[in-house]
Amino acid sequence: MKIKFDELCIQEAQSFYKIIMDELSIIKNNPLILDFSNIEKIDLSAIQILIALKRYCETSNISLTFINLDAIQVEETIKTFNLYDELGLTK
């Protein structure tokens, strides 16, 4: 699923959460791949959603993969909060 926002900050968090929940109801137990190629910026509110999503997928046996997290500000946020292990990312 390609994320259609260009940033994930507090203003987009509620919409992002709803989109994710809708997607989870559609995919059932199939893998969920989140494509961040459009995302230039991410803040703590979106990170909290991603952590909760990762935990939910783990307990529901849903494979979750994050791809294209290579925007500079996204990488810096992940590095600053040391989220590699929490989100299942490689350094």
C-alpha positions in Angstrom: 0.0 0.0 0.0 1.5 3.3 -1.1 1.0 6.0 1.5 -0.5 9.0 -0.3 0.6 11.7 2.1 3.9 13.6 1.6 4.4 13.9 5.4 3.1 12.0 8.4 2.7 14.5 11.2 0.1 15.2 13.8 -2.3 16.7 11.3 -2.3 13.6 9.2 -2.2 11.0 12.0 -5.9 10.4 12.4 -6.4 10.0 8.6 -3.4 7.8 8.4 -4.7 5.6 11.2 -8.1 5.3 9.6 -6.5 4.3 6.2 -4.4 1.6 8.0 -7.3 0.2 9.9 -9.4 0.1 6.6 -6.5 -1.7 4.9 -6.2 -4.3 7.7 -9.9 -5.1 7.4 -9.4 -5.7 3.7 -6.2 -7.8 3.7 -7.2 -10.1 6.5 -4.1 -12.3 7.2 -2.2 -11.4 4.0 1.1 -9.5 4.2 0.9 -5.7 4.6 3.6 -3.7 2.8 3.7 0.1 3.5 5.4 2.1 0.9 6.8 5.4 2.2 8.2 6.6 -1.2 6.0 9.8 -1.0 6.8 10.6 2.6 9.3 13.4 3.2 8.7 13.9 6.9 7.4 11.8 9.8 6.8 12.8 13.5 6.3 11.0 16.8 2.5 10.8 16.4 3.0 8.7 13.2 5.8 6.7 14.7 3.5 5.8 17.6 0.9 4.5 15.1 3.6 2.5 13.3 4.8 0.9 16.5 1.2 0.0 17.5 0.6 -1.3 14.0 3.8 -3.5 14.2 2.7 -4.9 17.5 -0.9 -5.6 16.3 0.5 -7.4 13.2 2.8 -9.5 15.3 0.0 -10.7 17.5 -2.3 -11.2 14.5 0.3 -13.1 12.5 0.3 -10.5 9.8 3.5 -9.9 8.0 4.3 -6.2 8.0 7.0 -4.6 5.9 8.0 -1.0 5.6 9.7 0.0 2.3 11.2 3.2 0.9 11.9 4.9 4.2 14.8 6.7 2.7 13.8 10.4 2.9 16.4 12.2 4.9 14.0 13.4 7.6 12.4 10.0 7.9 15.8 8.3 8.3 16.8 11.0 10.9 13.6 10.4 12.9 14.1 6.7 12.9 17.7 7.1 14.0 16.9 9.7 16.6 14.4 7.5 18.4 16.4 4.3 17.7 13.4 2.6 16.1 15.2 0.0 14.0 14.4 -2.9 16.3 11.0 -1.6 17.3 9.9 -1.4 13.7 11.9 -4.4 12.5 14.2 -2.4 10.3 17.8 -3.0 9.4 20.3 -0.3 10.0 
